[in-house]
Amino acid sequence: MKIQKRLAGLLVLSSSAAIYTVAGVTGARAQAPAMKLVQTIELPGYTGDFDHFAVDEQRGRLLLAAEDHATLEVFDLKTGRHLKTVKGFDAPHSILVRPAASTIIVTDSGKTMTKVLDAETYAIKGTIKLTEGADSAAYDPETNIYYIVTGGKDVDMKTANVEAVNPDTGQRLGGVTFKDNHVEAIALEKNGNRIFVNLTQTNKMAVVDRKTMKGIAEWPVPPAQQNAMVALDEAQHRLYVVCRADLSGAPAGKVVVMNSDDGKVVSTQDAPTRVDQVIYDIMMHRLYVPGGQGYTEIYDTSDANNLKPVAKVSTAPGAKTGILLPGKKLVLAASPGDSKAVAKVMYFSIP
């Protein structure tokens, strides 16, 4: 969750989509493609996983954390061209870019800690010293506080935390600890004070008051196990929780829709496996769930009580993280994992 300078300008363009199957529609009744592949940038020589993207609109750049390659990759936001590889990390994960800020924060789960970078040059200016294992994160622009998941089994801890940080000073402002050795993605309310936290080991969704950094509730996620990803629709009071295993613990994808007021399960749908990101377009009521086995499932969320699958789009093995860009574009990072596949970044247009 990886590029030589001589390859920086390599662009492989395609005007054809891979496979676009609209759920329940075949043959002459098939609808227009839900996504269309328009550009692929190959990244030879990379192994392991990519993690998350971030957009720097001010500088026209797209950033990608190459987790296992231990680098930050920089792309031109308009053309997609690879611009730069930034070294100096152990295992980068989440990236914080703030409008008008002179620094960028990259969470790093290694012993060298989370990095503070110059936003123009990407030179490492300092570190933010937290509990080891910094990974998923979410930013509150109203209070200028960055909430970072730390600890857990990857650093041989039996507990995990969400720690609150001032991104300007690196000061730790508070934290909450969970008796869970595997905490994954989190989501913040914009019109409230709650943080929703995936307690993956114990199969619960924790609710935290971020003013007091104290737990409010822990809701079971009964339809599946390994709840990892979460997106919040505040207007409809819904949490879209993506799980990686069935009730027996076997690998199987599931989207669990929960009421964000009380944690009750509203509906469920099958999902891809090996998912490492859930991408929500709140304006279009579309939920994108990219799966590592090679396709992205798209759901319609316009009916808050009935999550509806609308399309399966063939992508690439390992394409399990991504980001929505301005101008109706979806970008996916295809991780080579343990295979010999060529890593790539794939750009899709959305009609």
C-alpha positions as CSV (number, residue, x, y, z in Angstrom):
1,M,0.0,0.0,0.0
2,K,8.1,2.2,-7.5
3,I,11.0,4.3,-11.9
4,Q,13.9,5.5,-13.7
5,K,14.2,9.0,-15.1
6,R,14.7,7.8,-18.6
7,L,11.2,6.3,-18.5
8,A,9.5,9.4,-17.2
9,G,7.8,10.2,-20.5
10,L,6.6,6.8,-21.2
11,L,2.8,6.9,-21.9
12,V,0.8,3.9,-23.2
13,L,-2.4,5.3,-24.6
14,S,-5.6,3.3,-25.3
15,S,-9.0,4.4,-26.5
16,S,-10.6,1.1,-25.7
17,A,-12.0,-0.1,-22.4
18,A,-11.1,-3.5,-21.1
19,I,-14.5,-5.0,-20.2
20,Y,-17.6,-3.1,-19.2
21,T,-20.4,-5.3,-18.0
22,V,-23.4,-3.5,-16.6
23,A,-24.9,-5.7,-13.9
24,G,-28.0,-7.5,-15.2
25,V,-27.7,-6.1,-18.8
26,T,-26.2,-8.0,-21.7
27,G,-26.1,-7.9,-25.5
28,A,-28.1,-5.2,-27.3
29,R,-29.4,-3.9,-24.1
30,A,-26.0,-3.0,-22.7
31,Q,-25.5,0.5,-21.6
32,A,-22.6,2.9,-22.3
33,P,-19.4,2.0,-20.5
34,A,-19.3,3.1,-16.9
35,M,-15.6,3.9,-17.2
36,K,-13.3,4.1,-20.2
37,L,-9.5,3.4,-20.0
38,V,-7.8,6.4,-21.7
39,Q,-4.2,6.2,-20.5
40,T,-1.8,3.8,-18.9
41,I,1.6,4.6,-17.5
42,E,3.9,1.6,-16.9
43,L,6.3,1.6,-14.1
44,P,8.9,-1.1,-14.7
45,G,11.0,-2.5,-11.9
46,Y,8.5,-2.1,-9.1
47,T,7.5,-4.9,-6.6
48,G,5.1,-5.1,-3.8
49,D,2.2,-2.7,-3.2
50,F,1.2,0.8,-3.9
51,D,-0.9,2.6,-1.3
52,H,-2.8,5.9,-1.5
53,F,-2.9,8.9,-3.9
54,A,-3.2,12.6,-3.3
55,V,-3.8,15.6,-5.5
56,D,-1.9,18.8,-5.4
57,E,-4.0,21.1,-7.6
58,Q,-2.0,24.2,-6.8
59,R,1.2,22.7,-8.3
60,G,-0.6,20.5,-10.9
61,R,0.7,17.2,-9.5
62,L,-0.6,13.8,-8.6
63,L,1.2,12.0,-5.8
64,L,1.3,8.2,-5.1
65,A,2.8,6.4,-2.1
66,A,4.8,3.4,-3.3
67,E,4.5,1.5,0.0
68,D,6.8,-1.4,-0.7
69,H,9.2,0.5,-3.0
70,A,9.7,3.0,-0.2
71,T,9.2,6.0,-2.5
72,L,6.8,8.9,-3.3
73,E,5.9,9.0,-7.0
74,V,5.1,12.4,-8.6
75,F,3.0,12.7,-11.8
76,D,1.8,15.6,-13.9
77,L,-1.9,16.1,-13.0
78,K,-2.8,17.3,-16.5
79,T,-0.8,14.9,-18.8
80,G,-0.2,12.0,-16.5
81,R,3.6,12.0,-17.2
82,H,5.8,10.7,-14.4
83,L,7.9,13.5,-13.1
84,K,9.9,12.3,-10.1
85,T,10.7,9.6,-7.6
86,V,11.3,10.8,-4.1
87,K,13.3,8.5,-1.7
88,G,13.8,8.6,2.0
89,F,10.9,6.5,3.3
90,D,10.5,3.2,5.0
91,A,6.9,2.4,4.0
92,P,4.8,5.5,2.9
93,H,1.0,5.2,3.1
94,S,-1.2,8.4,3.2
95,I,-0.4,11.8,1.9
96,L,-1.7,15.2,3.1
97,V,-1.7,18.1,0.7
98,R,-3.2,21.3,2.1
99,P,-4.1,24.4,0.0
100,A,-1.5,27.1,0.4
101,A,0.5,25.0,2.8
102,S,4.3,24.9,2.2
103,T,4.6,21.3,3.4
104,I,3.2,17.9,2.6
105,I,2.8,15.1,5.2
106,V,3.4,11.5,4.3
107,T,2.6,8.9,6.9
108,D,5.4,6.3,7.3
109,S,4.9,3.0,9.2
110,G,8.7,2.5,9.6
111,K,11.0,3.4,12.4
112,T,12.0,6.7,10.7
113,M,8.5,8.0,11.4
114,T,6.1,10.1,9.4
115,K,7.7,12.6,7.1
116,V,7.3,16.4,6.5
117,L,8.2,17.4,3.0
118,D,8.8,20.7,1.2
119,A,5.7,21.0,-1.1
120,E,7.7,22.3,-4.0
121,T,10.9,20.3,-3.9
122,Y,9.9,17.2,-1.9
123,A,13.0,17.6,0.3
124,I,12.4,16.0,3.7
125,K,12.3,18.8,6.2
126,G,11.4,16.9,9.4
127,T,9.5,14.0,11.0
128,I,6.4,13.7,13.2
129,K,7.2,11.3,16.0
130,L,4.2,9.1,16.9
131,T,3.7,5.5,17.8
132,E,5.3,3.3,15.1
133,G,3.1,2.0,12.4
134,A,1.6,5.2,11.0
135,D,-0.7,4.3,8.1
136,S,-4.3,5.4,7.3
137,A,-5.2,9.0,8.0
138,A,-7.9,11.7,7.6
139,Y,-7.7,15.5,7.7
140,D,-10.1,18.0,9.3
141,P,-9.6,21.3,7.5
142,E,-11.8,23.2,9.9
143,T,-9.5,22.6,12.8
144,N,-6.3,21.8,10.9
145,I,-5.9,18.5,12.6
146,Y,-4.6,15.3,11.0
147,Y,-5.8,12.0,12.4
148,I,-3.4,9.1,11.9
149,V,-3.8,5.4,12.6
150,T,-0.7,4.0,14.4
151,G,0.4,0.8,16.2
152,G,-1.0,-2.6,15.5
153,K,0.3,-6.1,14.6
154,D,2.6,-4.9,11.8
155,V,4.8,-3.3,14.5
156,D,4.3,-6.2,17.0
157,M,1.7,-4.3,19.1
158,K,-1.5,-5.7,20.6
159,T,-3.2,-2.3,20.5
160,A,-3.6,0.4,17.9
161,N,-4.4,4.1,18.0
162,V,-5.8,7.1,16.3
163,E,-3.5,10.0,17.1
164,A,-4.3,13.7,16.5
165,V,-1.6,15.9,15.1
166,N,-1.1,19.6,14.2
167,P,0.4,19.3,10.7
168,D,2.1,22.7,10.9
169,T,4.1,22.0,14.1
170,G,4.0,18.2,14.3
171,Q,2.7,18.4,17.8
172,R,0.6,15.5,19.0
173,L,-2.7,16.8,20.3
174,G,-4.2,13.7,21.7
175,G,-5.1,10.1,20.9
176,V,-7.3,7.2,21.5
177,T,-6.2,3.5,22.0
178,F,-8.1,0.4,20.9
179,K,-7.7,-3.1,22.2
180,D,-7.4,-4.2,18.6
181,N,-4.1,-5.1,16.8
182,H,-5.5,-4.3,13.3
183,V,-7.1,-0.9,12.6
184,E,-7.7,0.1,9.0
185,A,-9.3,3.1,7.3
186,I,-11.1,5.9,9.1
187,A,-13.7,8.5,8.1
188,L,-14.5,12.0,9.5
189,E,-17.8,13.8,9.8
190,K,-17.7,17.3,8.3
191,N,-20.8,18.5,10.1
192,G,-20.1,16.8,13.4
193,N,-17.3,15.6,15.7
194,R,-17.2,11.9,15.1
195,I,-14.5,9.7,13.6
196,F,-15.5,6.3,12.3
197,V,-12.7,3.7,12.7
198,N,-12.5,0.2,11.3
199,L,-11.5,-2.2,14.1
200,T,-10.5,-5.0,11.7
201,Q,-9.3,-7.6,14.2
202,T,-12.5,-7.5,16.3
203,N,-14.9,-6.9,13.4
204,K,-16.3,-3.6,14.7
205,M,-16.8,0.0,13.7
206,A,-15.6,2.3,16.5
207,V,-17.1,5.8,16.9
208,V,-14.8,8.4,18.5
209,D,-15.6,12.0,19.6
210,R,-12.7,13.9,18.1
211,K,-13.1,16.8,20.5
212,T,-12.4,14.7,23.5
213,M,-10.7,11.8,21.7
214,K,-12.8,9.3,23.6
215,G,-14.8,6.4,22.3
216,I,-18.5,6.8,22.0
217,A,-19.5,3.3,20.7
218,E,-18.3,0.2,19.0
219,W,-20.7,-1.3,16.5
220,P,-20.4,-4.9,15.2
221,V,-20.2,-5.5,11.5
222,P,-22.1,-8.8,11.4
223,P,-22.5,-9.7,7.7
224,A,-18.7,-10.2,7.0
225,Q,-15.2,-10.0,8.5
226,Q,-12.1,-7.9,8.1
227,N,-13.9,-4.6,7.7
228,A,-11.2,-2.4,6.2
229,M,-12.4,0.5,4.1
230,V,-15.1,3.0,4.8
231,A,-16.8,5.9,3.1
232,L,-19.3,8.3,4.7
233,D,-22.4,9.9,3.2
234,E,-23.5,12.4,5.8
235,A,-26.5,13.5,3.9
236,Q,-28.0,10.0,3.8
237,H,-26.6,9.0,7.2
238,R,-24.8,6.0,5.7
239,L,-21.5,4.3,6.1
240,Y,-20.2,2.1,3.2
241,V,-17.9,-0.4,4.9
242,V,-15.9,-2.8,2.6
243,C,-15.0,-6.1,4.1
244,R,-12.3,-8.6,2.9
245,A,-13.6,-11.9,4.3
246,D,-16.8,-13.8,4.8
247,L,-18.1,-15.1,8.1
248,S,-15.8,-18.1,8.0
249,G,-12.8,-15.9,7.5
250,A,-12.3,-17.0,3.9
251,P,-11.3,-14.2,1.4
252,A,-14.5,-12.7,0.0
253,G,-15.6,-9.1,-0.7
254,K,-18.6,-7.5,0.8
255,V,-20.0,-3.9,1.0
256,V,-21.9,-3.4,4.3
257,V,-24.2,-0.4,4.5
258,M,-24.6,0.9,8.0
259,N,-26.7,3.7,9.5
260,S,-24.2,6.2,10.7
261,D,-26.5,7.3,13.6
262,D,-26.9,3.9,15.3
263,G,-24.7,1.4,13.5
264,K,-27.6,-0.8,12.2
265,V,-26.9,-2.7,9.0
266,V,-29.2,-1.4,6.2
267,S,-28.1,-3.5,3.2
268,T,-25.2,-5.6,1.8
269,Q,-23.8,-6.4,-1.6
270,D,-21.0,-8.7,-2.8
271,A,-17.8,-6.8,-3.7
272,P,-14.4,-7.6,-5.2
273,T,-11.7,-9.1,-3.0
274,R,-8.3,-7.7,-2.2
275,V,-9.7,-4.2,-1.9
276,D,-7.5,-1.5,-0.4
277,Q,-9.6,1.6,-1.1
278,V,-13.2,2.7,-1.4
279,I,-13.9,5.8,-3.6
280,Y,-17.1,7.7,-3.2
281,D,-18.5,10.3,-5.6
282,I,-21.1,11.9,-3.3
283,M,-22.4,14.2,-6.0
284,M,-23.1,11.4,-8.5
285,H,-24.1,8.8,-5.8
286,R,-21.5,6.4,-7.1
287,L,-19.4,4.1,-5.0
288,Y,-16.2,2.6,-6.6
289,V,-14.7,-0.5,-5.1
290,P,-11.4,-1.5,-6.9
291,G,-10.4,-5.1,-6.4
292,G,-7.0,-6.6,-6.7
293,Q,-8.1,-9.5,-8.7
294,G,-8.7,-7.2,-11.7
295,Y,-12.0,-5.4,-11.7
296,T,-13.7,-2.5,-10.1
297,E,-17.3,-2.8,-9.0
298,I,-19.5,0.3,-9.2
299,Y,-22.6,0.8,-7.1
300,D,-25.5,3.3,-7.1
301,T,-26.1,4.8,-3.7
302,S,-29.0,7.1,-4.5
303,D,-31.4,4.9,-2.6
304,A,-30.1,5.0,1.0
305,N,-31.7,1.7,1.8
306,N,-30.8,-0.3,-1.3
307,L,-27.2,-0.3,-2.5
308,K,-27.4,-1.2,-6.2
309,P,-24.5,-2.7,-8.2
310,V,-24.5,-1.1,-11.7
311,A,-21.3,-2.2,-13.4
312,K,-18.2,-4.3,-13.2
313,V,-15.2,-2.8,-15.0
314,S,-12.1,-4.9,-15.9
315,T,-9.0,-3.1,-14.8
316,A,-5.7,-5.0,-14.0
317,P,-4.5,-7.4,-11.3
318,G,-3.4,-5.5,-8.3
319,A,-5.5,-2.4,-9.2
320,K,-6.8,-1.9,-5.7
321,T,-6.2,1.8,-4.8
322,G,-7.3,4.9,-6.6
323,I,-8.6,8.4,-6.6
324,L,-11.2,10.6,-8.3
325,L,-9.8,13.6,-10.1
326,P,-11.5,16.8,-11.2
327,G,-12.9,16.5,-14.7
328,K,-14.5,13.1,-14.2
329,K,-11.4,10.9,-14.1
330,L,-10.7,7.9,-12.0
331,V,-7.1,6.9,-11.5
332,L,-6.1,3.4,-10.2
333,A,-2.6,2.1,-9.2
334,A,-2.0,-1.5,-10.2
335,S,0.4,-3.0,-7.7
336,P,2.6,-5.9,-9.0
337,G,2.4,-7.5,-5.5
338,D,4.5,-10.7,-5.5
339,S,4.1,-11.3,-9.2
340,K,6.3,-10.3,-12.1
341,A,3.6,-8.1,-13.5
342,V,4.6,-4.6,-14.6
343,A,3.3,-1.9,-12.2
344,K,1.1,0.8,-13.7
345,V,-1.1,3.8,-13.2
346,M,-4.4,3.6,-15.1
347,Y,-6.5,6.6,-16.0
348,F,-10.2,6.2,-16.7
349,S,-12.7,8.7,-18.0
350,I,-16.2,8.6,-16.4
351,P,-19.2,9.6,-18.6
